[in-house]
């Protein structure tokens, strides 16, 4: 791949999909790029738009805005960012970070309480 940042992103997306499938979500998969109509990077569950980042310097506020746009594009209830932090390997996905807005986190907790 001639675009190194895109290659890093693809590796992280693929590693996340591998993790999710091993954890019991066999239908998890990478989503195609759709420009301004992008619906996230990884399809996991239908109610979630999942953006994946593999960068050294976090830009969480920017990423959360992006996840919100993708949430609307996907018609999902929630949007989240999964970030592979610097120094944590591609095969140690359980130690990656998940970023949510407080509104999103409260909505997730509320939906769990309603079960």
C-alpha positions in Angstrom: 0.0 0.0 0.0 1.5 3.4 -1.0 -0.2 5.4 1.8 1.6 4.5 5.1 -1.1 6.1 7.4 -3.9 4.2 5.6 -1.9 1.0 5.9 -1.6 1.5 9.7 -5.3 2.1 9.9 -6.1 -1.0 7.8 -3.9 -3.1 10.1 -5.7 -1.8 13.2 -9.1 -2.3 11.7 -8.2 -5.9 10.7 -6.8 -6.6 14.1 -10.0 -5.3 15.7 -12.2 -7.5 13.5 -10.0 -10.5 14.4 -10.5 -9.7 18.1 -14.3 -9.2 17.7 -14.7 -12.5 15.8 -12.7 -14.4 18.4 -14.8 -12.8 21.1 -18.1 -14.1 19.6 -19.1 -11.6 16.9 -18.5 -13.7 13.8 -20.2 -11.2 11.5 -17.8 -8.3 12.4 -16.0 -6.9 9.4 -14.4 -3.9 7.9 -16.6 -1.3 6.2 -15.7 0.3 2.8 -14.7 4.0 2.7 -17.7 6.2 1.7 -16.3 9.7 1.8 -18.5 12.1 3.6 -21.1 9.4 3.9 -18.7 7.1 5.8 -20.5 4.8 8.3 -17.5 3.9 10.4 -14.5 1.6 10.0 -15.8 -1.6 11.5 -19.3 -3.2 11.4 -19.7 -4.9 14.8 -23.3 -4.5 16.0 -26.0 -2.6 14.0 -26.6 0.0 16.8 -22.9 1.2 16.9 -20.8 3.2 14.5 -17.2 2.2 15.2 -14.3 4.5 14.2 -10.8 2.9 14.5 -7.6 4.9 15.1 -3.9 3.8 15.1 -1.9 7.0 15.7 0.7 8.1 18.1 -0.8 11.4 19.0 -4.5 11.2 20.1 -7.0 13.8 18.9 -10.0 12.5 20.8 -12.3 15.5 20.4 -11.8 15.4 16.6 -12.3 11.7 16.5 -15.5 11.9 18.6 -17.0 14.5 16.2 -16.1 12.1 13.3 -17.8 9.2 15.1 -20.9 11.3 15.6 -21.1 12.0 11.9 -20.6 8.3 11.1 -23.3 7.4 13.7 -25.8 9.6 11.9 -24.7 8.2 8.5 -25.1 4.6 9.7 -28.4 5.3 11.5 -26.9 3.9 14.6 -27.8 4.7 18.2 -24.2 5.2 19.4 -20.8 6.1 18.0 -17.5 5.2 19.5 -13.8 5.4 18.8 -11.5 2.4 19.3 -7.8 3.6 19.5 -4.7 1.5 19.5 -2.4 3.5 21.7 1.3 3.8 20.9 3.3 1.0 22.5 0.4 -1.4 22.6 0.6 -4.1 19.9 -1.8 -5.1 17.2 -2.3 -8.5 19.0 -3.1 -6.9 22.4 -6.4 -5.5 21.3 -8.0 -5.9 24.8 -5.7 -3.1 26.0 -6.8 -0.7 23.3 -8.8 2.4 24.4 -12.5 3.1 23.7 -13.5 6.8 23.6 -17.2 7.9 24.1 -18.8 11.2 24.8 -20.6 11.3 28.2 -23.9 11.4 26.4 -23.0 8.2 24.6 -21.8 6.5 27.7 -24.9 7.5 29.6 -27.0 6.1 26.8 -25.2 2.8 26.8 -25.6 2.6 30.6 -29.3 3.5 30.3 -29.8 0.8 27.7 -28.1 -1.8 29.9 -30.3 -0.8 32.9 -33.4 -1.3 30.8 -32.5 -5.0 30.1 
